[in-house]
Amino acid sequence: MRNLGLALAILSATPIFAVQLGDTREAVIAELGKPQSQMAAGPREFLNYPDGRVEIRDGRVIEFRGVLAKPAAAAPLDQTAGTPPVQQSASTIQAAPLATVAPTPQRVPRQRTAHWFTDIVQAQAAAQKENKLILALFTGTDWCGPCQQFKAEVELDQQFADIFSGSFVFFKNDWLRNTPQPKVVQEEVGRVKRKYRISAYPTLKVLNAEGEVLDTVEWTKVQGGSFKEIMIEAIDNSRKATKGGKKVASGWWPF
């Protein structure tokens, strides 16, 4: 835990881009304004801007291209254009007051958050394309207390995303008990849950792009720190234990 606080402080100063993977559709429009045009294709939607395009799936950004900047406000019209000058005598001319420049409002950067796939096949395809491992979260956000705490403190946390986005594609299997879901979604969540033999929640596993388990995150064995710090340290331990896309062999003799 000694170096964790320093690492988090350094990452908090990382510059934030205008659009981030995982942003909601509403956040994109609030940031960039109404798109020039838009097109839907099944679960995907494309928002087209003069200098770029944003691709959205299931309400969140999965890809963006081009220069996506917030539109500048139009300059006010000069109401005095074309009006003949008013003649003034020397006795009525007074010194004009000094102009004051209003301070430029500072743009508050929005948080960068991790994008969590809910389809294991899509997560594997992204891991293969990006040459990353998969951090698989098995959770139950409508009945499990620690799962709800993970969602509130870790899942969409900026520092969590900054630390692990370069190493992992994120996948979430949410086993809901009290929330109605389409039958096809329930069956798929149950199938993946059974495949990985999940019996405790939340459980986090490191998978390779083929979906094979490389390690299980032992977060209950980490002592000290906040819930978020415990999770980050435990996940980082598993990341170090799976270098090169495979489980690192233990260095101690079992006898």
C-alpha positions in Angstrom: 0.0 0.0 0.0 3.1 2.3 0.4 3.3 3.4 -3.2 -0.4 3.2 -4.0 -1.2 6.7 -2.7 1.5 8.3 -4.8 0.4 6.5 -7.9 -3.2 7.6 -7.5 -2.1 11.2 -6.9 0.0 11.2 -10.1 -2.8 9.7 -12.2 -5.3 12.2 -10.9 -3.3 14.9 -12.9 -3.6 13.1 -16.2 -5.3 15.2 -18.9 -8.8 14.3 -19.9 -9.9 14.2 -23.5 -13.2 15.6 -24.7 -14.8 12.2 -25.4 -13.9 9.0 -23.6 -14.8 5.3 -24.1 -17.7 4.5 -21.9 -19.3 8.0 -21.9 -23.0 8.0 -22.1 -24.9 9.3 -25.2 -26.3 12.1 -23.1 -22.9 13.2 -21.9 -21.5 13.3 -25.5 -24.4 15.5 -26.6 -24.0 17.7 -23.6 -20.3 18.1 -24.3 -20.3 18.4 -28.2 -23.9 19.7 -28.9 -26.4 18.3 -31.3 -24.8 16.1 -34.0 -24.8 17.2 -37.6 -26.5 13.9 -38.5 -27.0 10.5 -36.9 -27.6 6.9 -38.0 -28.8 3.8 -36.2 -27.8 0.2 -37.1 -29.3 -2.4 -34.8 -27.9 -1.7 -31.3 -25.3 0.7 -32.6 -25.7 4.4 -33.3 -23.4 6.9 -35.0 -23.3 10.6 -34.1 -21.7 12.6 -36.9 -20.0 15.9 -36.2 -18.2 18.2 -38.7 -14.8 16.9 -37.7 -15.5 13.5 -36.3 -17.8 10.6 -35.5 -18.9 8.9 -32.3 -20.0 5.3 -32.3 -22.4 4.3 -29.5 -23.6 0.8 -28.4 -26.1 0.2 -25.6 -26.1 3.9 -24.7 -22.3 4.2 -24.3 -19.3 5.3 -26.5 -17.4 2.3 -27.9 -15.3 4.2 -30.5 -14.7 7.8 -31.7 -12.7 9.3 -34.5 -11.5 12.7 -35.6 -11.3 16.0 -33.8 -14.2 16.3 -31.4 -14.2 19.7 -29.8 -17.0 21.6 -28.1 -18.5 24.1 -30.6 -17.5 27.8 -30.0 -20.2 30.3 -29.3 -21.1 32.5 -32.2 -19.8 36.1 -32.1 -22.5 38.7 -31.3 -23.7 40.8 -34.2 -22.4 44.4 -34.4 -25.6 46.4 -34.0 -23.8 49.7 -34.9 -22.6 48.5 -38.4 -23.7 51.0 -41.1 -24.8 53.7 -38.6 -23.3 57.2 -39.4 -21.0 58.5 -36.7 -22.4 61.0 -34.2 -20.7 64.4 -34.2 -19.6 65.6 -30.8 -18.2 68.9 -29.7 -14.9 69.1 -27.9 -16.7 70.1 -24.7 -18.8 66.9 -24.6 -16.1 64.4 -25.4 -15.1 62.5 -22.3 -12.5 59.8 -21.8 -13.9 56.3 -22.4 -13.7 54.0 -19.4 -11.1 51.3 -19.5 -12.5 48.0 -20.9 -12.5 45.1 -18.6 -11.9 41.6 -19.9 -14.2 38.9 -18.4 -12.2 35.9 -17.2 -12.4 32.9 -19.5 -14.6 30.2 -17.7 -12.5 27.1 -16.9 -13.8 23.9 -18.5 -14.3 21.3 -15.8 -13.1 17.9 -17.2 -15.5 15.0 -17.1 -14.4 11.8 -15.5 -12.9 9.0 -17.6 -14.5 5.7 -16.8 -14.0 2.1 -17.8 -16.2 0.6 -20.5 -17.7 -2.7 -19.2 -18.8 -5.2 -21.9 -21.7 -7.4 -21.0 -21.2 -9.8 -23.9 -18.3 -12.2 -23.3 -17.8 -12.7 -27.0 -17.5 -9.0 -27.6 -15.0 -8.7 -24.7 -12.9 -11.5 -26.1 -12.9 -9.9 -29.6 -11.8 -6.6 -28.1 -9.1 -8.3 -26.0 -7.8 -10.0 -29.2 -7.8 -6.8 -31.2 -6.2 -4.7 -28.5 -3.7 -7.4 -27.3 -5.1 -7.2 -23.7 -6.3 -9.5 -21.0 -9.9 -9.5 -19.7 -10.8 -8.4 -16.2 -14.1 -10.3 -15.6 -16.4 -9.1 -12.8 -19.1 -11.4 -11.6 -21.5 -9.4 -9.6 -25.1 -9.0 -8.4 -25.9 -5.3 -8.1 -29.5 -5.6 -7.0 -29.0 -7.9 -4.0 -25.3 -8.2 -3.0 -23.9 -5.5 -0.6 -20.2 -5.7 -1.6 -21.2 -5.7 -5.3 -23.1 -2.5 -4.8 -20.1 -1.0 -3.1 -17.9 -2.1 -6.0 -20.2 -0.4 -8.4 -20.4 2.8 -6.4 -16.7 3.1 -5.5 -14.7 1.2 -8.2 -16.5 0.3 -11.3 -16.8 3.8 -12.8 -13.9 5.4 -10.9 -11.5 7.5 -12.9 -8.3 6.3 -11.1 -9.4 2.7 -11.5 -9.8 3.2 -15.3 -6.5 5.1 -15.6 -4.6 2.3 -13.8 -6.0 -0.7 -15.6 -7.3 0.4 -19.1 -3.9 -0.2 -20.6 -3.9 -3.8 -19.5 -7.5 -5.0 -19.5 -10.7 -5.2 -21.4 -13.5 -5.0 -18.8 -16.4 -7.6 -18.8 -19.3 -7.6 -16.3 -21.6 -10.5 -15.6 -24.5 -9.1 -13.5 -26.6 -11.9 -11.9 -29.8 -10.0 -10.9 -32.4 -11.5 -8.6 -34.9 -8.7 -8.1 -34.8 -6.8 -11.5 -36.9 -8.1 -14.4 -34.8 -9.0 -17.5 -35.4 -10.4 -20.9 -35.3 -14.2 -20.8 -32.4 -14.3 -23.4 -30.3 -12.0 -21.2 -31.0 -14.1 -18.1 -30.1 -17.3 -19.9 -26.8 -15.8 -21.2 -25.8 -14.4 -17.8 -26.6 -17.8 -16.2 -24.6 -19.7 -18.9 -21.5 -17.6 -18.4 -21.9 -17.8 -14.6 -22.0 -21.6 -14.7 -19.1 -21.8 -17.2 -16.8 -20.1 -14.7 -18.4 -21.9 -11.7 -19.2 -18.7 -9.8 -20.6 -19.2 -6.3 -19.3 -16.1 -4.4 -20.0 -12.4 -5.1 -18.3 -10.3 -6.2 -15.7 -12.4 -7.9 -13.1 -11.1 -10.3 -11.1 -13.2 -12.7 -8.4 -12.5 -15.2 -9.0 -14.2 -18.5 -7.1 -14.3 -21.8 -8.6 -13.5 -25.1 -9.8 -17.1 -25.5 -11.7 -16.8 -22.3 -9.5 -19.1 -20.3 -9.0 -18.3 -16.6 -5.5 -17.2 -15.7 -6.0 -16.0 -12.2 -8.7 -15.2 -9.5 -8.4 -11.8 -7.8 -8.0 -12.5 -4.1 -9.4 -9.2 -2.8 -10.5 -10.6 0.6 -6.8 -11.3 1.5 -5.7 -7.7 1.1 -5.6 -5.8 4.5 -5.7 -2.1 5.1 -6.9 0.9 3.1 -10.3 1.8 1.7 -12.5 -0.6 -0.3 -11.3 1.0 -3.5 -7.6 0.8 -2.5 -8.1 -2.9 -1.5 -9.6 -3.7 -4.9 -7.0 -1.8 -6.9 -4.1 -3.5 -5.0 -5.7 -7.0 -5.4 -6.4 -6.5 -9.1 -2.8 -5.2 -9.6 -1.5 -8.3 -7.9 -3.4 -10.5 -10.4 -2.1 -8.3 -13.3 1.5 -8.9 -12.2 0.8 -12.6 -11.8 -0.4 -12.9 -15.4 2.3 -11.2 -17.3 2.6 -12.3 -21.0 -1.0 -13.5 -21.1 -0.4 -16.5 -18.9 -0.2 -17.4 -15.2 3.3 -16.7 -13.8 4.7 -19.8 -12.2 5.2 -19.7 -8.4 8.8 -19.2 -7.3 8.6 -21.3 -4.0 9.0 -25.0 -3.5 5.7 -26.7 -2.3 7.6 -29.0 0.1 
